[in-house]
Amino acid sequence: MARYFDMIAVNVSERSGLTFRSFYFEREGNAFLNATEGATAISRKLSAHIDIVTCKCAVDVQKRVKTAFVLVTKKSEKGSSFKYSLLALRSSHRLEPCIEFKLPYQMKGKVSILQGPTVMWSHDNSVSYTSPLAEGVRKIPIQMSKCLFGELPIQKGQLFALGLSEPPLDNHSPTLGYLFEGGQAFDGSLVLPHPYICITQCMRVLTADRVDGVLRCAVIAATSNQQLVLFENGTVKDTCEVPFGQAEDIQMVDTGRNGCLFVVSFKQGHVCAIWKETFQVSSCWSDVDSAHVDDFLGCGTEQILLIFRNKGMSSGPLKKFIITDLCGISYSCGQGSEVLKASPPPQENSLLTLQALESRLQSGLIVLQELGREVRVKDRVLQQSIQVLTDVLSGRETVLSQPEEEGLVALWDSDEESNDETLDDKLHETPALSSRPKIDKLWHRITEEQLVVGLILTADTSGVSLSLLTDQVFWLPARVPSTPTLTSPSSGFAFSEPAAKRSRQHIASDDFSAGRLAVTAVTKLAPLLTSGCVKCRAMLHFAEKAEAVFPGSGPTTAVLHCGEVSLDIRDLCQKPLLQNPQIKTDEVREDLLSLLTVLDNSVLRIDSPDYSLGDIDGWIRRKEGFKKIDVSPEYLLLDSPGSSAPLLLRWHQISPFQGDLSIHGSQLQMLQFLDSMLSYLPDSCFVQPVKRARSQSTAQKFASALEKEVLSLREGLSSLLCVKDEEERNEGRAGHGETPDSGSAEDLVRCCREAWQQNVEKSRLRLNPVVDAGRYREMVKSISQVKMDSDLAALWELNQS
């Protein structure tokens, strides 16, 4: 249970010192009772005058406990210096000196005591601080005005000063922050915007973290405009008008399930409480001497203790106070009632709670409706399956309902006649729901020993992916395709799919000139041909709006059979793609999409801080061999006879000094082109890769590598154990061929005992098998190589993240 401490500077007989008292709250008597009291001498001279500068509870780093500290001052006899002492109230109820220092001036303005303990103050635009580890008074090397002090809750906590640099520093924000522990300056606008520094009277950092080396924090501040402002990462997020001015301190109260409160204390004895969730004033009090936050009742949550003026300290315990959390706990004395008062939460807070509960009930009802529908569909499918099995056993003909009637989507049609339907009939099929995409064309290309399948959809479709399904279920090895972009970034994304689909790679790009969307999938050609598979079904996965069935529910994943792709031997003898890039036809656009899908993509950021880059696009166009692709003019094609694959380039000018270069081609082609380009660029420019979102295939490669590692370990151990078992069986057959020379009973018993002992020894060896050292070394070498490949895949995935 927390206690309340009070300290008074007095003259005790012939010495000047401090007296202190601690009180604890008794619920039954509804009063604060005196727990301990004591006194300590500061000076033995009668002429010495002791003043209390400030009192504060802070964390003692060495003791690792929250301790009450009091800073006192004593003026020298000549008046030329001031002696300051920081005293700590220990658990032994004694005031012990913690820090002592002298100053040639008297502290004026706000003095802060924060964790350490550390005393911080400002004087004539200079910020000073001292602590037990500082070994005296220290000044920061930066002059500041309008200085504020605070603590960043990062790891062990970091103390900082925030203000306006005097004079302004070059290449720095006018709002400057300084970390005391590391001695580093930082951009203060990350904590408070520059216009708020001059009007902020007190502040409190709620949360803080470092993301990619940049400070991210949430701050609450009270301004001279009678406002409480919430900042996130240096940006105003919310404001609240407060009824008083001249704020001195902000405290936060954790009331448990009911949320948090901000308690703001003002100079004229006013205090107000603001709910953190609604950011509105809840209660106000006046004629308050001090406000405290702690668990005074020992109930596990925090309460507000308000000590009102004229509390009668000289006659005994506190006479006028209130303990409350504004959520049902309220004890008061000298405020018109001596009994427990229960105050309900604010009306607006109750309304928000009811709205949140109503929203949760509605979402829960929708989830229950969806689950009920799924259960009914599964029951009907199971009943039909049982009926089909019964009819097959009885020799009766079965009539099945259409999948659309059951709200299902068929992955493929079992009827052979449905497979012979024309592609045009399927492409122009009217969807049952408006969210189903419309398919205009299905096409495919063979390039670089890979099969590329593409779909042309309407432009208003989003959230699509494409997979290929073969007649024989097996994995189609696929590589990571780069994201092709004709005139805008990719708009497609993938969903989780049923296990029946064994391979999918998706690419989506917008072509606003034609008002259509292209989706592509790519896989290696060799597994299809070696398995005898010459047909592939194209399955489109898309986000289907479920509002027509369940209002308010989110999108669901649907699958649409778009047709089949047949491989012909003539396709293998196709000419290279983009033979004539100067014409505008659908075939040229499909060739471009195919190349963007299969070619490796690298995006490089080119920066020139000293000189402008010039006409990079014109230089590339003038370079020998490059041709403009008319269907997408921002792309340039280099198809030289000596290279095995074409090279695609796209230059995007961000500013006269910066731009992005997209290169679609092999690593060797990229290096050769960059070597030629660097001779044109200014010497001061530098090139660096642009980090892109991790593609899906990096995770697939990592998973495949791990799977191969596990299979190699299992197969290696199995082969070792199988060889060992074969050797044991051969030894067993040789041993069983031995028979006793005589047929006496003793020889038979001896032979049976030896056979039993051999079986026991074999059982023991099976539990602790001994294998051949040579085969074991070969297995370890093979597994090490596989594990190295999986480590490289893991490193590649980590670099892509």
C-alpha positions, 0 to 999 in steps of 0.5 A: 500500500502506498504512503503519502509523505510530507516534508517541512523545513523548520528550525529545530532548537539550535540547528536548521533541518527538515521534518517529515511524516508518512501517512497510510490510508485506513479504509474503515476509518476513512482517514489517513493515519500517521505512520512514521515521522522524523527529522534531520539536521541540515546546518547547525548555524542559527543564521542558516536558512533552509529552503525546499526547492522541489520534491519528487519520486524517482527511480534510484538506479542503484537500489532499483526502487522508486524513492522519494527525493527532496532538493534543498538549498542553503545560502552562504553567509556572504551570499556569493554561492548557494549549496544544494543537497539532494536527500533520499527518504530510505525505507529505514525512514531516514533522510540520507544525503545523495548529492551535494553541489554548489552553484554561483547562482540560485536555481529559478524556474522548473527543476526536474528530478528524474531517474538516477536520480538526476537533477536537471535545470537551465540557467541563461540558455545553458542546461546543467545536470548532476547525478551520483555518477556524473561526479559534479555539475555538468553542462551540455555543449549546446545552448538551449532556450525554452528548455523541457526535460523528459525521459524516453521509455527505451530499454533502461530509459534515456533522459533528454532535454528539448529546446531551441538551439541558441544560436541556431546550428547549421544543418540542424533543425531549430528544435534540438534534443540532447540525450544526457547518457550518450551525449548525442544531439537529435532532431527535436521535431521528432518529439515536438513540432517546432511551433509547439516548443515555445508554448509547451509548459509541460510534457510526458513521453508515453511510448518510444521506440527506434525503427530503422534508427529513427525515433518513434514516440507518442507524447502528451503536452500541455500548452499555454493555449489551454490545450492538451495535445497528443503527438505521434512521431512529431505530428498532432493527432488529437487535442483537448481544451482544458478549463485552466491555464499554466499547467505544471505537471502531467501524470498518468493513472492506470485504472485497470480495465476502465482505461487510463487517465491523464491528471494535469496540475495547474499553478492556481491549485486546479487539477483536471482529469482527461480520459486517454481513450476519448481524450475529453475532460472527465472531472475538475477540482479547485483549491488543491494543494497537491495531486498524487498517483499511486495504489493507495488502497492496495487493490492492484490499480492506481488512484488519484489522491488530491490533498486540498488546502488548509489540511491542518497538518499541524494538528494531526492527520490530513483533514481534506482529501479525495481518493478516486479513480473516477470508475467506482472507487471514491473515498473523501474526507472534509468534502461534505461526506465521510463515507464511501462514494461510488461514482459511475464512469462518465456517460460518454465512456459508457456509450462508447463501451456499449457501442464497442460491445454491440459491434462485437456482437454483430461481428460474432453473429456474422461469424456464426452465420458463416459457420452455420452455412459452411456446416450445412454445405458440408452436410449436404456434400456428405449426404450426396457422397453417401448417396452416390456410394449407395447407388454405385453399390446398388447399380443405380444411376446417380443424379448429382446437383450442380456445384453452383446450386450448392454454392461451390466452385468446381476446380475441374469438370469430370464430364469429358464433354465439358472439357470440349467446350470452346474457350469463347463460351467460357470466356463470355460466361456471365458470372453469378456475382458481380465481383467475379472477374471477366476473362477476355483472353487466355494466351501462353508463350514459351521462352527461355525453356519456360512456359508463361500462361497469361490472362487478360481480365477487366481492369476493375478486378483486384486481388487475383492470382493464377495457378496451373493444374495438370492432369497428373498431380505433381509439383511444377518447378517454378522460378520467381518472376519479376513483377512487370509494370506497363504503366503503373505498379502491380495491383495483384496479390495472392491468397491461400489456395486449396492443396489440390493446386500444386504450383502457382506463380502470379504476376499482375499489372495494369494496362490503362491504355487498353483498360485491361488487367494482365495476370501471368503464371510461369513454370519450367517446361521440362517437367511437363514434357518429361511427364507426358503432360501436354495440357494444363488447366489455368485456375484463377484465384480472386477475392469474391465479395461476400456482402451479397450473402453475408452483409458486413463480412469480408472478402472470400477466396474463389477459384475460376476455371479459365480454360486449358493450355495445350502444348504443341511441338510447333510452340517449341520452335517459336521465334524469339519474342518481340521481333518487331517492337515498333507495332502495337498489337496484342501479340507484342503486348503479350510478348512484353509481359512474358519477358517481364515475367521470366527475366530477372529484375533489378531496380537501381537508385542513381543519386548525383548530389553535386551535378544533374544527371542530364538526359539519361533516357535520351542517352539510353535511346541513342545507345546502339541497339536499343529500340522503343517498345510502342505498346509501352514507350517507357520500356527499351529493348536490346536484342543483340545477336550475341546475347542469349536473352534480350535486355529490357530497360526502364528509366524513371526520373524522380528529380534532376539529381535522382532516378530509378533504373529498372533492368530486366535481364541477366546479371552479366547483361546488367553489369555490362550495361552499368559499366558503359553507363558509368562512363556517362554519369558524373563521377560523384554519383553513386548507385545502390539497389532499391529494396523491394518487397520479398517475393513469394518464391523466396519463402518457397525456395527456403521451404523446399530447401528445408524439405530436401534437407529433411528428406536427405537425412531420412533417406541417408539414415534409412540406407545405412540402417537397411545395409546394416539389417542386410548384413545381420540377415546374412550373418543370421542365415550363416548362423542358422546353418550350424546344427549340433553334431549329436542329437543329444538334449544338452547340445540342443539346449546349448544351441537354443541358448546361443541363438537366444543370446544372439537375438538379444545382442541383435535387439541391443544393436538395433537400439544402438546401431553400429554402421560402417564408417565409410558410408557414414562419412559419405552420408554426412558429406551429402547432408552437409552439402544439402544443408549448405544449400538450405542455409543459402536459401535462408540467407537469401530470404533474410536479405529479401525481407 
